[in-house]
């Protein structure tokens, strides 16, 4: 009979799942915040990730309004996907924006 290369769960993991009888609850807010979406604008392609209020731990300056984004305030993390020096440079130059500042910035190009 051929050998199975699939990793097996440890006995303690099996026992803990059997004792509770249900799987752990999924944190939807955490699951949604980790996914970056692509946005097209007149000034290029942008990757935008939502930062939830619970995960916002530092103070940032919004480039749209030059005001502080305080800890505990939900905001957006934005970086260029079409950076001149590559993807790593675009990610290194990411900026934190207020939600309204980011959505209102495209009106300057109309």
ABEGO torsion letter per residue (X at the ends): XBBBABBBBBAAAAAAAAAAGBBBBBBAAAAAAABBBBBBBAAEBBBBBBBBAAABABBBBBAAAGBBBBBGBBBBBBBBABBAAEAAAAAAABBBBBAAAAAAAAAAAX
